[in-house]
Amino acid sequence: MTKESKKNKLSFAKYLSIFLIIVTILVLILVFFIDILPLEYFIVLAILFFIINIITIALLNSKGKIRNTIGIMLSIILLIVMIMGILYEFNTLDFLKQFGFNSYKTENYNVIVLKDSEYDSIEELNNVDIAHLDTKDHEGLKNFVENLNKDIDFDSIILDDMTDLVDSLIAKEEEAIILEDAQLDIIEEENKEDYDKLKIIYNEEVEIAIDKIGSKVDVTKDSFNIFISGIDTYGSVTKVSRSDVNILVTINPTSNKILLTSIPRDYYVLLPKYDAYDKLTHAGIYGIDTSISAIENLLDTQINYYVKVNFTSLIDIVDVLGGITVESNYDFVTQDGYHFIKGTNKLDGKKALSFVRERKAFAEGDRIRGQNQEIVLTSLINKIMSPTIIANYANLLEALKDKFMTNITDKEFTDFIQMQIEDKNNWSIESISLDGSNAYDYTYSYQNSKLYVMKPDKSSVTEAANKISELLN
């Protein structure tokens, strides 16, 4: 071998060694900042990398051709592994950005006229009266009306209830009205005939700050409550909508126990913010903070954290996990045609969504739906906490990106993961459901007509409140 060849060989080994050290340091820095591994695990990982690098660099710079070749091969393998690791780490950091920063909710307001109206654009409503609810109770509506006044001149007609708005429009007492998407969904559900007479000619999204929720705790030592809200929409999870899934998760990290308390969507609860009763599902149209205050009042407890998801979230998460297995207590067919047998069922994302949404197939309706929601949630928790999650780690992070809203901080999340890695404890999960009686009553959101509601069974509520308190304390 010529002197020039030897020099090139030494230079290559030198530069490859330096590059290997730089990449290793970058990997360890990212692992440190992600802060998921307990300190002792991080130290072991750093020592392991140090030993492997020393051996590899020694082989790279050795004079023997075979050892030198082994060193090059080891270097290439190590670099490939670490570069993939860096990509995983950046994905993790990007995922962690979603925690603790969702401080607003999105409302989508519509200007509505009759379907057979001559109006087709917002400009045509210039100098026309427009009816809407009182803006003093609805910050988003106030912002929308102020923005609309910049585009056209109109006088506001204030009515008490969304049904008053729709009735006045259909009776042609008003030319146009303003309703939010979630309010329109209620009109469609309760009075499809009137809903079909409406036409949207303008809409605009408005962002509003969420009221401060809960108080922080040490999630590795203190017990805490998480409210899981599943809204009945696809797309952006910041959007307000009816909350069809309402589950309070009580976690005791010392005893490794989890209590899932399912609350029926039609539960008749007090909305403290408005000092009025409504269905729990309707609380969601005023924001996650309204739902939480209603549940805190109902169960005499404090909710520390929340996680808000929608239809898209559930479908994507289940599919990325490779499906889930649930034990159904019933044989039933859903409204969208899926057949579930009594016993073991393997669900993909769409089937899981159908499983948790179905209520009309059961004589007990929403009670069974709540139980099915807990069954799916339990299956998800068990699968996410199992070692098999490693194989789907990157895909799971991608599936969860922008698919949930939470006030849990990234530090609290990583602290909890650290604890789980360190302790390796199995969790026991108990599920309960609140019960009630079928009734019809007036609601804050739909004041002029009685709607179906479930009046809370006091003994059921007391029992749940006691179980939650016992686990927290």
Secondary structure, DSSP 8 states (H G I E B T S, - for coil): --HHHHHHHHHHHHHHHHHHHHHHHHHHHHHHHHT-S-HHHHHHHHHHHHHHHHHHHHHHT-S-HHHHHHHHHHHHHHHHHHHHHHHHHHHHHHHHTTTT---EEEEEEEEEEETT-S--SGGGGTT--EEE--GGG-HHHHHHHHHHHHHS---EEE-SSHHHHHHHHHTTS-SEEEEEHHHHHHHHHH-HHHHTTEEEEEEEEEEEE---------TTTS-EEEEEEEES-SS-TTB---EEEEEEEEEETTTTEEEEEE--TTBEEEETTTTEEEEHHHHGGG-HHHHHHHHHHHHT----EEEEEEHHHHHHHHHHTT-EEEEESS-EE-TTS-EE-SEEEEE-HHHHHHHHH--TTSTTTHHHHHHHHHHHHHHHHHHHTSGGGGGGHHHHHHHHTTSEEE---HHHHHHHHHHHHHH----EEEEEE--EEEEEE--SSSTTS-EEEEEE-HHHHHHHHHHHHHHH-
